[in-house]
Amino acid sequence: MLAGEPIERLFGEARPAARMGPLERFEVGVWSLGVALVPTSPERLESDTHRIYREVFETTRHLNLARIWNYVPGINEPGAGGLENYRVFCRGRSLAFEGHHGSRFKASLPAASAVGTGSSVLTVAFAATRLATTHLENPLQVPAYEYPEDYGPRSPSFARATVVPTAGRSTVFISGTAAIRGHASMAPAHTLDQLDYTVENLQAISAAAGLGPSLGADRPAGSRSFKVYLRHPRDHPAVAAVLAERLFRAGDAVSYLQANICREALAIEIEATLMGEG
């Protein structure tokens, strides 16, 4: 934790609903929420990822997944067979989605993020709903699930955003967003240049979600929550100054955290949850 809100509050008070192995599930309103924390190792990361996702699918089998948060131990470190841990994680996740949904699983992928943690615990949290979900892509980027094999044996399994209509308004989950154009990392080692690309990507996916380029800033009825992940804590003051001017508005819930990003060339990632936007 570098600055901002120490706890992200999105759904209100939830009641316990079920437990399946390490996976705990809760309910509040139209939402089913869950989290699993599993101690793992580089040798077990793929199998543990696969198992957790199978359990997520089982506990949400009559629901639609809207958002998944992943925290991966040693995300950029070499893992099983010398493969980077993120790529090991992606293989386990992708195989679990395909095993559950079949060969056309890509159409079912929700918004998601995956950042590193210094802990040895793999954490997967999700939000699912009985309401309809629409998964969206960023016109400036290749869908992550279509990345070439340069990025690993199995592509990352997520959509750039998911929209859930609720009572005449929408909740929009925007995935972890970084300085990627097409499928290439932009401005390596230049955090503020990466920030420019990242903000432009957020604006593009916001427009795709029907909110215009402002992420709902001109629609005061909704609430906005952001998490900003920084690889280098020293970048926080400069990044915060730019975001205060270009992206955030009064009343936004913002958290700045140190975390390694899924690619070593990337220094910043931003995710957003826009609740009840018109």
C-alpha positions in Angstrom: 0.0 0.0 0.0 1.5 3.3 -1.1 -1.4 5.8 -0.7 -5.1 6.3 -0.9 -7.9 4.0 0.3 -6.6 1.0 2.2 -9.8 -1.0 1.5 -11.8 -1.1 -1.7 -15.5 -1.2 -1.0 -17.7 -2.0 -4.0 -20.7 -4.2 -3.0 -21.7 -3.4 0.5 -22.0 -5.9 3.4 -22.2 -9.5 2.1 -23.4 -12.6 4.0 -21.5 -15.9 3.9 -23.1 -18.4 1.5 -20.9 -21.4 0.9 -17.5 -22.9 1.2 -15.7 -25.3 -1.3 -12.2 -26.2 -0.2 -10.3 -23.0 0.0 -13.0 -21.0 -1.8 -15.4 -18.9 0.3 -18.5 -17.5 -1.3 -20.6 -14.6 -0.2 -23.8 -12.9 -1.4 -25.2 -9.4 -1.5 -28.0 -8.2 -3.7 -27.6 -9.5 -7.3 -23.9 -10.3 -6.6 -22.2 -13.6 -5.7 -18.7 -12.9 -4.5 -15.9 -15.3 -3.7 -12.2 -15.5 -2.8 -9.7 -18.3 -2.5 -6.2 -18.1 -0.9 -4.0 -21.0 -1.7 -0.4 -21.4 -0.6 1.5 -22.5 -3.7 5.0 -23.0 -5.1 6.4 -22.6 -8.6 6.0 -26.4 -9.1 2.3 -26.3 -8.1 1.3 -22.9 -9.5 -0.3 -24.3 -12.7 -2.2 -27.1 -11.0 -3.3 -24.8 -8.1 -4.5 -22.2 -10.6 -6.4 -24.9 -12.6 -8.0 -26.3 -9.4 -9.1 -22.9 -8.1 -10.7 -22.0 -11.4 -12.5 -25.3 -11.6 -13.9 -24.5 -8.1 -14.9 -21.0 -9.2 -16.8 -22.5 -12.2 -18.5 -25.0 -10.0 -19.7 -22.5 -7.4 -20.9 -20.0 -10.1 -22.3 -22.6 -12.5 -25.8 -20.9 -12.7 -24.3 -17.4 -12.8 -22.3 -15.2 -15.1 -18.8 -14.2 -14.1 -18.3 -10.4 -14.3 -14.9 -9.8 -12.8 -11.9 -11.8 -11.5 -8.9 -10.4 -9.5 -5.7 -12.5 -9.4 -2.7 -12.0 -7.3 0.2 -14.2 -8.4 3.3 -15.0 -6.3 6.6 -14.0 -8.0 4.7 -13.1 -11.2 7.9 -12.2 -13.2 10.1 -14.9 -11.7 11.1 -18.1 -13.5 8.8 -21.0 -12.6 8.2 -24.6 -13.6 10.4 -25.6 -16.5 12.0 -22.1 -16.6 8.7 -20.5 -17.8 7.8 -17.2 -16.2 5.3 -17.6 -13.4 2.7 -15.4 -15.1 2.8 -17.6 -18.2 2.5 -20.7 -16.0 -0.5 -19.1 -14.3 -2.0 -18.2 -17.7 -1.7 -21.8 -18.9 -3.5 -23.2 -15.9 -6.3 -20.5 -16.1 -6.8 -21.0 -19.9 -7.0 -24.7 -19.7 -9.5 -24.5 -16.9 -11.7 -22.1 -18.9 -11.5 -24.4 -22.0 -12.2 -27.5 -19.9 -15.3 -25.8 -18.5 -16.7 -23.9 -21.5 -15.2 -25.9 -24.4 -13.4 -24.7 -27.5 -15.4 -21.5 -27.7 -14.5 -20.4 -24.1 -13.1 -17.1 -25.2 -16.6 -15.7 -25.6 -17.2 -16.3 -21.9 -14.1 -14.5 -20.5 -14.9 -11.7 -18.1 -12.9 -8.6 -17.1 -9.9 -9.5 -15.0 -6.5 -8.5 -13.7 -3.3 -10.3 -12.6 -0.5 -8.6 -10.6 2.3 -9.9 -8.6 2.5 -10.5 -4.8 5.5 -11.0 -2.6 3.5 -13.6 -0.7 3.6 -17.4 -1.6 -0.2 -17.4 -1.6 -2.1 -17.4 -4.9 -5.3 -15.3 -4.4 -8.3 -15.4 -6.8 -11.4 -13.3 -6.1 -14.5 -13.0 -8.3 -17.8 -11.2 -8.7 -20.6 -13.1 -10.5 -24.3 -12.3 -11.0 -27.5 -13.8 -12.3 -27.8 -10.7 -14.5 -26.7 -10.6 -18.1 -23.1 -9.6 -18.8 -21.5 -8.1 -21.9 -17.7 -8.5 -22.4 -15.9 -5.8 -24.4 -12.6 -5.3 -26.1 -10.5 -2.2 -26.6 -10.2 -1.1 -30.3 -6.6 0.0 -29.6 -5.5 -3.5 -28.5 -5.5 -7.0 -29.7 -7.8 -9.1 -27.4 -5.5 -10.6 -24.7 -6.9 -14.1 -25.6 -5.6 -13.6 -29.1 -2.0 -12.8 -28.2 0.6 -14.6 -30.3 2.7 -17.4 -28.8 5.5 -14.9 -28.1 3.7 -14.2 -24.8 3.5 -17.7 -23.7 2.0 -21.2 -24.5 -1.5 -20.1 -23.6 -2.8 -16.5 -24.0 -4.2 -14.5 -21.0 -7.8 -15.3 -20.5 -9.8 -12.1 -19.9 -11.8 -9.4 -21.6 -10.9 -5.8 -21.4 -14.2 -4.9 -19.7 -17.5 -6.3 -18.6 -20.7 -4.4 -18.4 -23.6 -5.5 -16.1 -26.9 -3.7 -16.4 -28.6 -3.1 -13.1 -32.0 -1.4 -12.6 -31.6 1.0 -15.5 -28.0 1.7 -14.8 -24.8 -0.3 -15.5 -21.8 -1.5 -13.5 -18.7 -1.5 -15.6 -15.6 -3.5 -14.6 -12.5 -2.4 -16.5 -9.7 -4.9 -16.4 -6.1 -4.1 -15.4 -5.0 -1.7 -18.1 -1.4 -0.9 -19.1 0.7 0.6 -21.9 -0.1 -2.0 -24.6 -1.0 -1.2 -28.2 -1.9 -4.0 -30.4 -0.1 -6.6 -28.3 3.2 -4.7 -27.9 4.5 -3.1 -24.7 5.0 0.7 -25.2 7.6 3.0 -23.8 9.7 0.5 -21.8 11.4 2.0 -18.7 9.5 5.3 -19.1 6.7 5.3 -16.5 5.1 8.7 -17.4 5.0 7.8 -21.1 3.4 4.5 -20.2 0.9 6.4 -18.1 -0.1 8.4 -21.3 -0.8 5.1 -23.2 -2.6 3.7 -20.2 -5.0 6.6 -19.8 -5.7 6.6 -23.6 -6.5 2.8 -23.3 -8.8 3.5 -20.4 -10.6 6.2 -22.4 -11.0 3.9 -25.4 -12.5 1.0 -23.4 -14.7 3.6 -21.5 -16.1 4.7 -24.9 -16.6 1.1 -25.9 -18.7 0.6 -22.8 -20.9 3.5 -23.7 -19.6 6.0 -21.1 -17.7 8.2 -23.5 -14.0 8.8 -22.9 -14.4 10.1 -19.3 -15.1 6.8 -17.5 -18.4 8.2 -16.3 -16.9 11.4 -14.8 -19.7 13.5 -16.3 -22.4 11.2 -14.8 -22.4 12.0 -11.1 -24.9 9.4 -10.1 -22.4 6.6 -10.2 -19.4 5.8 -8.0 -15.9 5.2 -9.3 -13.1 3.1 -7.7 -9.6 2.8 -9.1 -6.5 0.7 -8.2 -3.2 2.0 -9.5 -0.4 -0.6 -9.4 3.2 0.7 -9.6 6.3 -1.4 -10.0 8.5 1.3 -8.5 7.2 3.2 -5.4 9.3 6.2 -6.4 7.0 6.8 -9.3 4.0 7.5 -7.1 4.2 11.3 -6.7 4.6 12.0 -10.4 1.9 9.5 -11.4 -0.5 10.8 -8.8 -0.1 14.4 -10.0 -0.9 13.4 -13.6 -3.9 11.3 -12.6 -5.3 14.0 -10.4 -5.4 16.3 -13.4 -6.3 13.9 -16.2 -8.5 11.1 -14.7 -9.7 11.4 -11.2 -12.6 13.5 -9.8 -13.7 14.5 -6.3 -15.3 11.5 -4.6 -13.4 8.8 -6.4 -12.0 6.0 -4.3 -8.3 5.6 -5.3 -5.7 3.1 -4.0 -2.0 3.2 -5.0 -0.2 -0.1 -4.5 3.3 -1.4 -5.2 3.1 -4.6 -7.4 4.9 -6.2 -10.2 3.0 -6.1 -13.5 2.4 -9.1 -15.8 5.2 -8.0 -18.1 8.6 -6.9 -16.9 8.6 -4.0 -19.4 5.5 -2.5 -17.7 5.7 -0.1 -14.7 2.1 0.8 -14.2 -1.3 -0.8 -14.4 -4.7 0.8 -13.6 -8.1 -0.9 -13.1 -11.5 0.7 -12.5 -14.9 -0.3 -11.2 -17.7 2.1 -12.1 -20.9 1.2 -10.1 -24.3 2.4 -11.2 -23.4 4.5 -14.1 -26.2 6.0 -16.2 
